[in-house]
Amino acid sequence: MANLTLKYPLTLGKTSIKKLTFRDYTVAGDYLSFDVRGGVAQRIALIASLTGTDEEIVKQLRGPDYQAAANMADAMINADEEQSTGNTADPEESEEDKAKKQGSPAS
């Protein structure tokens, strides 16, 4: 799991939120965030979904923390897209197999 340490921790009553913890993966439900109108509303919904945090809490993030969280969320979605279109290397593939595909001997 990836953690985002907040530069500006949130205080809600007696509770202090110092970091957001992102899951290591996305699920189909995370993509429901894109049904929300407006780019910022989508990102807030996506960050909330990926971190298991209420949207009202995500809305209170200071600008730099929101931008960092949005970047992490975007990276996860982009990785899904790359993986689904085959634009990423297979982590199980050996160097020899990679070399064969490229037509050169393995080093």
Backbone bond lengths (Angstrom), bond angles and torsions (degrees), N, CA, C in turn:
res aa  C-N    CA-C-N  psi(-1)  N-CA   C-N-CA  omega(-1)  CA-C   N-CA-C  phi
1 M - - - 1.446 - - 1.525 109.15 -
2 A 1.314 114.33 140.57 1.459 119.58 179.84 1.523 109.19 -97.09
3 N 1.308 115.90 134.33 1.460 121.50 178.48 1.516 110.22 -107.30
4 L 1.321 115.23 140.61 1.449 121.81 173.15 1.522 106.38 -114.97
5 T 1.323 116.42 108.50 1.459 120.80 177.07 1.519 107.72 -77.74
6 L 1.313 115.95 124.28 1.456 120.83 -177.60 1.524 110.90 -75.03
7 K 1.310 116.28 132.46 1.460 120.60 174.94 1.521 109.60 -70.34
8 Y 1.326 115.24 -28.49 1.460 121.64 -178.89 1.530 108.13 -126.97
9 P 1.339 118.01 84.34 1.469 121.08 -179.01 1.532 111.67 -55.27
10 L 1.329 114.74 148.37 1.458 121.42 179.14 1.521 109.33 -96.66
11 T 1.323 116.30 143.60 1.453 121.39 174.98 1.521 107.71 -120.51
12 L 1.320 115.96 120.98 1.456 122.50 178.87 1.521 107.48 -121.78
13 G 1.303 116.39 100.10 1.460 119.57 -175.00 1.514 108.99 64.45
14 K 1.331 116.14 -121.92 1.466 121.13 179.25 1.517 112.61 -94.35
15 T 1.326 116.45 0.92 1.466 121.18 -177.83 1.521 110.45 -99.08
16 S 1.322 116.00 134.21 1.457 122.03 176.29 1.526 108.68 -114.35
17 I 1.319 116.47 130.93 1.463 121.97 177.87 1.514 106.94 -108.33
18 K 1.341 115.69 113.66 1.459 121.29 -176.44 1.519 113.42 -105.82
19 K 1.343 116.20 -14.67 1.463 119.28 -179.77 1.515 109.77 -153.82
20 L 1.326 115.44 157.99 1.452 123.34 170.85 1.523 106.64 -111.23
21 T 1.306 117.08 135.89 1.454 121.33 178.54 1.518 108.74 -110.75
22 F 1.337 115.92 116.38 1.454 122.44 178.81 1.529 109.32 -88.68
23 R 1.332 116.46 140.49 1.468 119.91 171.83 1.523 108.25 -63.05
24 D 1.323 115.19 163.82 1.466 120.36 178.04 1.522 112.34 -82.24
25 Y 1.328 117.42 -1.90 1.461 120.90 -173.51 1.526 109.07 -150.37
26 T 1.321 115.24 163.75 1.449 120.59 173.58 1.523 108.52 -106.57
27 V 1.319 116.62 160.25 1.468 122.29 174.64 1.524 107.52 -128.30
28 A 1.305 116.30 164.28 1.463 120.79 -176.88 1.521 111.40 -54.79
29 G 1.324 117.77 -37.17 1.463 121.04 179.95 1.519 112.91 -59.57
30 D 1.326 117.00 -29.24 1.465 120.20 177.78 1.529 111.06 -62.09
31 Y 1.316 116.05 -31.89 1.455 120.48 -178.16 1.526 112.41 -72.21
32 L 1.342 117.52 -14.27 1.460 120.31 174.40 1.519 111.08 -61.75
33 S 1.310 116.30 -21.58 1.466 120.74 178.29 1.519 111.36 -57.53
34 F 1.318 116.55 -28.66 1.454 119.99 -177.46 1.518 112.67 -77.83
35 D 1.349 117.11 -7.45 1.458 120.67 174.37 1.523 111.40 -80.05
36 V 1.324 116.91 -13.89 1.462 121.75 178.87 1.525 107.91 -76.65
37 R 1.314 117.06 136.80 1.472 119.88 -178.88 1.527 111.03 -74.08
38 G 1.318 115.07 141.20 1.466 120.94 176.07 1.516 112.15 89.88
39 G 1.323 116.06 134.15 1.458 122.05 -176.10 1.518 114.48 -60.07
40 V 1.328 117.41 -42.38 1.458 120.20 -178.94 1.527 109.84 -69.05
41 A 1.331 117.35 -42.49 1.465 120.92 178.00 1.527 110.53 -60.24
42 Q 1.333 116.86 -37.82 1.468 120.95 177.10 1.515 110.62 -63.05
43 R 1.321 116.97 -46.74 1.462 120.98 -177.77 1.529 110.77 -65.48
44 I 1.317 117.31 -40.73 1.463 120.22 178.60 1.526 109.54 -61.65
45 A 1.331 117.10 -45.72 1.470 121.21 179.18 1.527 110.52 -63.45
46 L 1.327 117.34 -40.35 1.461 120.97 -179.62 1.525 111.01 -67.11
47 I 1.318 117.90 -45.45 1.470 121.35 178.34 1.523 109.62 -59.93
48 A 1.320 116.72 -44.50 1.464 120.63 178.73 1.527 110.60 -60.07
49 S 1.322 117.02 -43.51 1.460 121.08 -179.30 1.527 111.77 -65.99
50 L 1.317 117.33 -44.13 1.463 121.49 -176.96 1.522 113.30 -70.81
51 T 1.329 116.14 -25.58 1.465 119.61 -176.99 1.524 113.27 -105.83
52 G 1.332 117.00 -6.51 1.460 119.50 -177.46 1.524 111.74 68.03
53 T 1.323 115.58 29.29 1.460 122.58 -178.42 1.521 108.74 -108.64
54 D 1.307 117.58 143.94 1.455 121.83 177.70 1.532 109.94 -64.02
55 E 1.336 116.63 141.21 1.463 120.46 -179.97 1.526 111.94 -58.20
56 E 1.315 117.85 -34.60 1.463 120.75 -179.26 1.527 111.24 -63.25
57 I 1.328 116.78 -31.55 1.469 120.46 176.60 1.522 109.80 -73.53
58 V 1.334 116.77 -43.78 1.466 120.47 179.29 1.532 109.75 -59.63
59 K 1.315 117.22 -37.45 1.471 120.96 179.87 1.524 112.38 -62.56
60 Q 1.312 117.36 -20.38 1.461 120.84 -178.71 1.530 113.42 -90.43
61 L 1.322 118.01 -2.69 1.463 120.50 178.75 1.523 109.70 -61.42
62 R 1.311 116.11 140.46 1.465 120.53 173.62 1.528 107.92 -69.63
63 G 1.320 116.02 157.15 1.463 122.04 -175.22 1.524 115.76 -46.62
64 P 1.352 118.36 -54.01 1.466 118.92 -178.28 1.536 113.03 -61.49
65 D 1.333 116.65 -36.91 1.464 119.64 178.73 1.527 110.73 -70.24
66 Y 1.336 117.02 -39.84 1.463 120.44 177.02 1.534 110.00 -61.67
67 Q 1.325 116.98 -45.22 1.466 120.10 -179.00 1.531 111.04 -62.31
68 A 1.325 117.09 -42.12 1.469 120.37 178.74 1.527 110.50 -63.85
69 A 1.338 117.30 -42.39 1.469 120.87 178.98 1.528 110.30 -65.42
70 A 1.328 116.93 -41.59 1.464 120.86 178.83 1.526 110.49 -62.74
71 N 1.331 117.56 -39.93 1.470 121.03 177.94 1.525 111.18 -62.68
72 M 1.335 116.75 -41.21 1.467 120.00 178.97 1.531 110.50 -65.54
73 A 1.325 116.56 -43.07 1.464 120.88 179.21 1.531 110.34 -63.18
74 D 1.331 116.77 -44.89 1.460 120.93 178.92 1.525 111.29 -60.79
75 A 1.328 116.51 -40.44 1.468 120.04 179.65 1.525 110.68 -62.56
76 M 1.325 117.00 -38.21 1.469 120.07 179.01 1.527 111.05 -66.53
77 I 1.314 117.02 -43.38 1.470 120.79 179.56 1.526 109.90 -66.58
78 N 1.325 117.20 -42.65 1.473 120.33 178.36 1.527 111.42 -62.43
79 A 1.331 117.49 -38.21 1.471 120.77 177.96 1.517 110.48 -64.02
80 D 1.336 117.42 -38.93 1.470 120.57 176.43 1.518 110.31 -60.95
81 E 1.321 115.76 -45.14 1.455 120.10 -177.95 1.525 111.02 -64.18
82 E 1.329 117.07 -44.35 1.462 120.34 178.46 1.527 111.11 -61.32
83 Q 1.311 115.98 -42.17 1.456 120.13 -178.82 1.525 111.04 -66.88
84 S 1.326 117.25 -38.00 1.463 119.99 -177.62 1.522 112.18 -73.10
85 T 1.332 117.58 -25.67 1.462 120.25 179.93 1.526 112.34 -96.84
86 G 1.327 116.60 0.63 1.460 120.27 177.96 1.506 113.93 77.26
87 N 1.317 118.73 19.99 1.463 121.98 -178.66 1.513 112.58 -93.03
88 T 1.310 117.03 25.72 1.453 119.56 -180.00 1.522 108.83 -134.93
89 A 1.304 116.68 151.75 1.460 121.68 -179.62 1.526 109.71 -71.39
90 D 1.314 115.75 145.72 1.460 121.68 176.96 1.522 107.76 -79.25
91 P 1.337 118.45 118.42 1.461 119.94 -178.21 1.530 112.48 -64.78
92 E 1.328 117.65 -18.69 1.466 121.99 179.53 1.532 111.87 -86.31
93 E 1.334 117.23 -12.93 1.453 121.21 -175.51 1.532 110.70 -74.84
94 S 1.338 115.94 132.37 1.455 120.54 -179.37 1.526 110.86 -77.83
95 E 1.316 115.62 161.51 1.462 120.47 176.86 1.528 110.53 -60.71
96 E 1.316 116.94 -36.41 1.468 120.84 179.52 1.526 110.46 -64.31
97 D 1.331 117.26 -43.71 1.465 120.90 178.52 1.522 111.04 -63.21
98 K 1.329 116.10 -39.87 1.467 120.07 178.63 1.526 110.32 -62.77
99 A 1.323 115.98 -43.09 1.458 121.22 -179.74 1.523 111.01 -63.79
100 K 1.338 117.10 -40.43 1.470 121.14 178.86 1.522 110.62 -61.39
101 K 1.340 116.70 -41.24 1.458 120.48 179.44 1.526 111.29 -63.71
102 Q 1.345 115.63 -34.14 1.457 120.04 -178.99 1.521 112.76 -87.32
103 G 1.335 116.45 -7.02 1.451 120.46 177.81 1.497 114.61 79.43
104 S 1.313 119.08 21.32 1.457 121.88 178.72 1.526 108.89 -127.14
105 P 1.342 116.34 155.11 1.463 118.82 179.91 1.525 110.89 -69.42
106 A 1.325 116.07 149.14 1.475 121.12 177.66 1.519 109.44 -70.46
107 S 1.324 116.98 147.09 1.466 119.57 179.57 1.491 112.28 -92.62
